[in-house]
Amino acid sequence: MSPLTFNDIAHKITAGGVDSWGVAACVAACAGRLLPEFERFSRRRLVEQRQSMPIGELLNYIWVCVVSRRVDREGALAALRSCEEQIPDESAADVVGCPYAEDAAAAVAYCLRFLLSAERQDAVWAAQRAYEATDNYVIRQFNIDASSVDGEREVLGSPTVQRELGRQLRDLLEVEAIGGDLGKYGPTCTMLRDRAAKEAASVFT
């Protein structure tokens, strides 16, 4: 059986089988799995940045919008501005031992952009940040030359990358399975949110 690729995820997001709110729930789950990486960075950085709302609270705001299937445009724009102000420089995050903090904050930003735009490419980019974080983790952890065909294949086939891609596809399929049943939609979103928080501990393993 061929390994999953991110193209499989991108196609599922853009194909239209999952409605926009369902897609928003799935990419919020991606951001939720990465959130501890940014929170760890926040604890370690030497200079506290001014911020109107911590990234974790911004993700909670996203979930409120997703569950209610409503977006206050002004509120979402303010949340996006706050989020973008907090996205760290990748090298600065690396210096304090949190190389995936930038991916974590950017994933939240792309979720907010998707709420505002309904452009599925924004959702793809949110999910891609979670995938790329695991991809880069494997490259760094095992010192793999990903520029070679064999190296690229090794990274893609690693348990870490396949686990994240599998979780993304699973979430999309679960949301797709409820169809237009709004009675199941809220509980499914809550399940995705809570499960993502638990799975965050095993993203980089």
C-alpha positions as CSV (number, residue, x, y, z in Angstrom):
1,M,0.0,0.0,0.0
2,S,1.4,3.4,-1.0
3,P,2.0,5.9,1.8
4,L,-0.2,8.9,2.1
5,T,1.0,12.1,0.6
6,F,0.0,15.7,1.4
7,N,-1.5,15.8,-2.1
8,D,-4.1,13.3,-0.8
9,I,-5.0,15.7,2.0
10,A,-5.1,18.8,-0.3
11,H,-7.3,17.0,-2.7
12,K,-9.7,16.0,0.0
13,I,-9.9,19.6,1.3
14,T,-10.5,21.1,-2.1
15,A,-12.7,18.4,-3.7
16,G,-15.9,19.7,-2.1
17,G,-17.0,16.5,-0.4
18,V,-16.5,18.1,3.0
19,D,-18.4,21.4,3.6
20,S,-16.5,24.5,4.5
21,W,-17.3,24.4,8.2
22,G,-16.2,20.8,8.3
23,V,-13.0,21.7,6.7
24,A,-12.5,24.5,9.2
25,A,-13.0,22.0,12.0
26,C,-10.4,19.7,10.6
27,V,-7.7,22.3,10.0
28,A,-8.4,23.7,13.5
29,A,-7.6,20.2,14.8
30,C,-4.3,20.4,12.8
31,A,-3.5,23.7,14.6
32,G,-4.5,22.2,17.9
33,R,-2.0,19.4,17.6
34,L,0.8,21.9,17.0
35,L,-0.3,24.4,19.7
36,P,2.0,23.1,22.5
37,E,5.0,24.0,20.3
38,F,4.1,27.6,20.3
39,E,3.2,27.6,24.0
40,R,6.6,26.1,24.8
41,F,8.2,28.9,22.7
42,S,6.2,31.5,24.6
43,R,7.5,30.2,27.9
44,R,11.1,30.1,26.8
45,R,11.5,33.4,24.9
46,L,13.4,36.1,26.8
47,V,11.3,39.1,25.8
48,E,7.5,38.9,26.2
49,Q,5.8,40.4,23.2
50,R,2.7,42.6,23.5
51,Q,-0.3,40.7,22.4
52,S,-4.0,41.3,22.6
53,M,-4.8,37.6,22.8
54,P,-2.6,34.5,23.3
55,I,-2.4,32.0,20.4
56,G,-4.3,29.4,22.5
57,E,-7.2,31.8,23.0
58,L,-7.2,32.6,19.3
59,L,-7.6,28.9,18.6
60,N,-10.4,28.7,21.1
61,Y,-12.0,31.6,19.2
62,I,-11.7,29.6,16.0
63,W,-13.5,26.6,17.6
64,V,-16.3,28.9,18.9
65,C,-16.8,30.1,15.3
66,V,-16.6,26.6,13.9
67,V,-19.1,25.0,16.3
68,S,-21.5,27.9,16.0
69,R,-21.0,28.1,12.2
70,R,-20.8,31.9,12.5
71,V,-18.0,34.4,12.0
72,D,-18.0,37.9,13.2
73,R,-15.8,39.5,10.5
74,E,-14.4,42.3,12.7
75,G,-13.6,39.9,15.5
76,A,-11.9,37.5,13.1
77,L,-9.8,40.3,11.5
78,A,-8.7,41.4,14.9
79,A,-7.8,37.9,15.8
80,L,-5.8,37.5,12.6
81,R,-3.9,40.7,13.3
82,S,-3.1,39.5,16.8
83,C,-2.0,36.1,15.5
84,E,0.2,37.5,12.8
85,E,2.0,39.8,15.2
86,Q,3.0,36.8,17.3
87,I,4.3,34.5,14.5
88,P,8.0,34.1,15.5
89,D,10.9,34.2,13.1
90,E,11.9,30.6,12.5
91,S,15.5,31.2,13.4
92,A,14.5,32.9,16.7
93,A,12.3,30.0,17.6
94,D,15.1,27.5,16.8
95,V,17.5,29.3,19.0
96,V,15.3,28.6,22.1
97,G,14.8,25.0,21.0
98,C,11.3,25.4,19.6
99,P,11.8,25.0,15.8
100,Y,8.1,24.3,15.1
101,A,6.6,27.3,16.9
102,E,6.4,29.3,13.7
103,D,4.5,26.4,12.1
104,A,2.1,26.3,15.0
105,A,1.3,30.0,15.0
106,A,1.1,30.1,11.2
107,A,-1.4,27.2,11.2
108,V,-3.7,29.3,13.5
109,A,-3.3,32.3,11.2
110,Y,-4.3,30.2,8.1
111,C,-7.3,28.9,10.0
112,L,-8.4,32.5,10.7
113,R,-7.8,33.4,7.1
114,F,-10.0,30.5,6.0
115,L,-12.8,31.7,8.3
116,L,-12.6,35.1,6.6
117,S,-12.1,34.0,3.0
118,A,-13.7,30.6,2.7
119,E,-10.9,30.0,0.2
120,R,-10.0,26.3,0.5
121,Q,-6.4,27.1,-0.3
122,D,-6.1,28.8,3.1
123,A,-7.3,25.6,4.7
124,V,-4.8,23.6,2.6
125,W,-2.0,25.9,3.9
126,A,-3.1,25.4,7.5
127,A,-3.0,21.6,7.2
128,Q,0.3,21.8,5.3
129,R,1.9,23.6,8.2
130,A,1.2,20.6,10.4
131,Y,2.5,18.2,7.8
132,E,5.6,20.2,7.1
133,A,6.4,20.4,10.8
134,T,6.5,16.6,11.1
135,D,8.4,16.4,7.8
136,N,11.1,18.8,9.1
137,Y,11.2,17.0,12.4
138,V,12.0,13.7,10.8
139,I,14.7,15.3,8.6
140,R,16.4,16.9,11.6
141,Q,15.9,14.0,14.0
142,F,17.4,11.4,11.6
143,N,19.7,13.7,9.6
144,I,18.1,12.7,6.3
145,D,19.1,14.3,3.0
146,A,15.6,15.0,1.7
147,S,16.9,16.4,-1.5
148,S,17.5,12.9,-2.8
149,V,14.7,10.6,-4.0
150,D,15.6,8.0,-1.4
151,G,15.7,10.6,1.3
152,E,12.4,12.1,0.3
153,R,10.8,8.6,0.3
154,E,12.3,7.8,3.7
155,V,10.8,11.0,5.2
156,L,7.4,10.5,3.7
157,G,7.2,6.9,4.8
158,S,8.3,7.7,8.4
159,P,5.8,6.8,11.2
160,T,5.8,10.5,12.3
161,V,4.8,11.9,8.9
162,Q,2.3,9.1,8.1
163,R,0.7,9.5,11.5
164,E,0.0,13.2,11.0
165,L,-1.3,12.6,7.4
166,G,-3.4,9.7,8.6
167,R,-4.9,11.9,11.4
168,Q,-5.7,14.6,8.9
169,L,-7.4,12.2,6.5
170,R,-9.3,10.5,9.3
171,D,-10.7,13.8,10.6
172,L,-11.8,14.8,7.1
173,L,-13.5,11.5,6.5
174,E,-15.3,11.6,9.9
175,V,-16.7,15.1,9.2
176,E,-17.6,14.0,5.6
177,A,-19.5,11.0,7.0
178,I,-21.9,13.1,9.0
179,G,-23.0,14.9,5.8
180,G,-25.5,17.7,6.5
181,D,-26.6,16.3,9.9
182,L,-26.3,19.4,12.1
183,G,-27.3,17.3,15.1
184,K,-24.0,15.4,14.8
185,Y,-21.9,18.4,13.7
186,G,-21.4,20.0,17.1
187,P,-20.5,16.8,19.0
188,T,-18.1,15.9,16.1
189,C,-16.4,19.3,16.4
190,T,-16.0,18.9,20.1
191,M,-14.6,15.4,19.6
192,L,-12.1,16.7,17.0
193,R,-11.0,19.5,19.3
194,D,-10.5,17.3,22.4
195,R,-8.8,14.5,20.5
196,A,-6.4,16.9,18.8
197,A,-5.4,18.3,22.2
198,K,-4.6,14.7,23.4
199,E,-2.8,13.8,20.2
200,A,-0.5,16.8,20.5
201,A,1.7,14.9,22.8
202,S,2.5,12.3,20.1
203,V,3.0,14.6,17.1
204,F,6.8,14.7,17.3
205,T,7.6,11.0,18.1
